[in-house]
Amino acid sequence: KTHEKQDELDQLVARRRQLIGLRTSEKNRQQQADSKAVAKSIARTLDHLRKDIRRIDEEIRKLVQSDDQWKGRAELLKTAPGIGEVTSTTLIAELPELGDLNRQQISALVGVAPFNCESGTIRGKQMIYGGRKSVRNTLYMATLTAMRFNPTIRAFSERLSSQGKPYKVVATACMRKLLVILNAMVKENKPWKNPETT
């Protein structure tokens, strides 16, 4: 039964991502549409996609609420500033290992662990690659919010920026820090607290 539920959740989260992708494509087309008829057609499609995304969101919410373990984990994750409904359900669906692995393993699994890159021109630079792209994309969006509203991530981000680190490096480091904190929260079953002040 649990396996069926996990499969259902995976499919719903994947479908939501597809619909968001379609909506982004249509919005891009809307900006380039000179024809009134085309603009109207795009507006109708966008309206339909918005409603469909809302329906899928509701199905995801109901499914998560129907499982005590998922429900508890979602509530726990959402105590962290920057983590909302979409991020928490994506992590539940696509990163079930959260809380079971150590910080290095979870970072490598998502693809935010730096690997030393020793190929020719970029010797000595650390690169990130591999990992679960869909989780990384969702985590990236959550990190952008956290860099503004999460006191720990914001302070970390400001510290790295003041050292002259490029924005992409700062954002990736913040993603990794946020993921490691979420991993620890699930592992210890403890809600968010601002570690910088404790």
Secondary structure, 3 states (H helix, E strand, C coil): CHHHHHHHHHHHHHHHHHHHHHHHHHHHHHHHCCCHHHHHHHHHHHHHHHHHHHHHHHHHHHHHHCCHHHHHHHHHHCCCCCCCHHHHHHHHHHCCCCCCCCHHHHHHHHCCCCEEECCHHHCCEEECCCCCHHHHHHHHHHHHHHHHHCHHHHHHHHHHHHCCCCHHHHHHHHHHHHHHHHHHHHHHCCCCCCHHHC
